[in-house]
Amino acid sequence: MSIAMNDRVAVERRLWEEIERHQVGMLGVVGRLAHHTQPMTAFVEREAEEIWFFTRSDSDLAQHVGAGHKAMFVFQQRDVQACICGQLTVQHDQVRIDKYWNAVVAAWYPQGKSDPKLTLLKMACEDADVWISQGGPVKFAWEIAMANATRHEPHLGGRANLHFH
């Protein structure tokens, strides 16, 4: 599927679709020298431009976030890569816990939805850099070969910057 990288609506739609389909990325708090990103499952709320994550109230992320900090969610699949930045807050939201609860989430919380340490992180998305590769593996191979032969960069897609809210 070809997307014009200057079509903000199409790029944003593709980003949310890919995160909804694959869900897993790396989440980290910005500015924490001793804190690394960690794999998290993302639950997207497109209209609100938010991403929700299950966590424990005593997890490193929840402890570092406190009342709210900037965070980055890095998402990468074969054709779409993105770094999304936004405000991260801890929110115990029973409605969303019920909405997003599934067998995978349940595996991490043996006490189920009543686990006293179960909570959520909400990322209010502010902006994102998105790269979309277009053309599949044959075009990739062709563009790499042509780039090496002609000493020019390959033409595999593009980059867009999105601003939310």
Secondary structure, 3 states (H helix, E strand, C coil): CCCCCCCHHHHHHHHHHHHHHHCEEEEEECCCCCCCCEEEECEEECCCCEEEEEEECCCHHHHHHCCCEEEEEEEECCCEEEEEEEEEEEECCHHHHHHHCCHHHHHHCCCHHHCCCEEEEEEEEEEEEEEEECCHHHHHHHHHHHHHHHCCCCCCEEEEEEECC
